[in-house]
Amino acid sequence: MAPLSWKHHTLLQALLSRGPLPEPDFHALFTAVSGKNPVTEKQLFSDTIGKINKELAYLHFDLRACMNQYDGTVYYGVVNTIADEESKLGSKYSVPQIAFYKGLLEAIVQDGGNDGSITDIDALNVRIDNQVVIADSSQDSQSRLPYSITSFLFSQKEKTLHELIQDRWLAYTPEGRIGLGIRSFLDLRSWFRGNDIPSCVVCNEAGIKASTCPTEGCNVRMHNYCLKKKFSQRKATRACPGCATEWPRQEGEDDADEDVNDPGEGQEIPSAPSAERSSRKKRKGVKAELVEDAEEAGPSTAIPRRSSRSARAEAAEEASTAGASQPARSSKRRKK
């Protein structure tokens, strides 16, 4: 197989230096280096990604796409496909910081409301001592925890939380809560599956931020963007794929596929009088134009003088009729 060209190197360097890129930005970069539109040249785009991944597989890296479950934006990024102790040595985070992140991750994915987020206070109160595995699990194992774990202060948690958000392992949700960042969605796909995180029935990805079936005992989850796609058709039945119960509408969800131009309930069809007034204005405008054209054309005009006079008379009559509806003004003068 031919080695990677400068075009492949440019795509990789951009992702490694800038981090995960939104799909529009990555598509624009691909167009700049290849001169092709990835939307219309789908096969070329797919072959390019495939060729890059064949070379990256030797280093246990992968260029992949994923969805930000909080806003539905697609991102592309390069991720590490292994997660052993050796790979952790390449991280800039210390052991207690990694333990803190693992505690945050568990708290977020195990959120009871399936909102995929926690508050700032809950995040800072996450315990990290239970994230350290000690070979001898005797009763005095707590006293044998590393000093870096037992001395991890509240202020250090605040600093680490800020760094995790800045590096996009975590992120603030639109509601101002702490959720997973795009790098977590990219890197932790295998972790989600290995920890039995329920998947969305539409896209089969982990349902971190998802809607759940209201039926007790039914574990069906769907991402909000998958839900809209599944029920987007006008006559599509909003039935749960698991128990066939009607799926409730989410807050702010509306019927985007309804034709707003069709008059329905609450919409009034224009009445006959208003239509008549509209046609009357049009006729009046046509008459005025005929009169103006006749005056400009002079004696050689093809329009008979008689029709011009009748148009003026009709226009004057309508003007006097409109004026009669106004209150009459007194024409009496004051006597000296």
Buried (B, 14 or more C-beta within 10 A) or exposed (E): EEEBEEBBEBBBEBBEEEBBBBBEBBBEBBBEBBEEBBEEBEEBBEEBBEBBBEBBEEEEBBBBEBBBBBEBBBBBBBBBBEEEEEEEEEEEBEBBBBBBBBBBBEBBBEBEEBBBBBEEEBBBEBEBBEBBEEEEEEEEBEEEBBEBBBEBEEEBBEEBBEBBBEEBBBBBBEEEBBBBBBBBBBBBBEBBEEEEBBBBBBBEBBBBBBBBBEBEEBEBBBBBBBBBBBBEEEEEEEEBEBBEBEBEEEEEEEEEEEEEEEEEEEEEEEEEEEEEEEEEEEEBEEBEEBBEEBEEEEEEBEEEEEEBEEBBEBBEEBEEEEEEEEEEEEEEEEEE
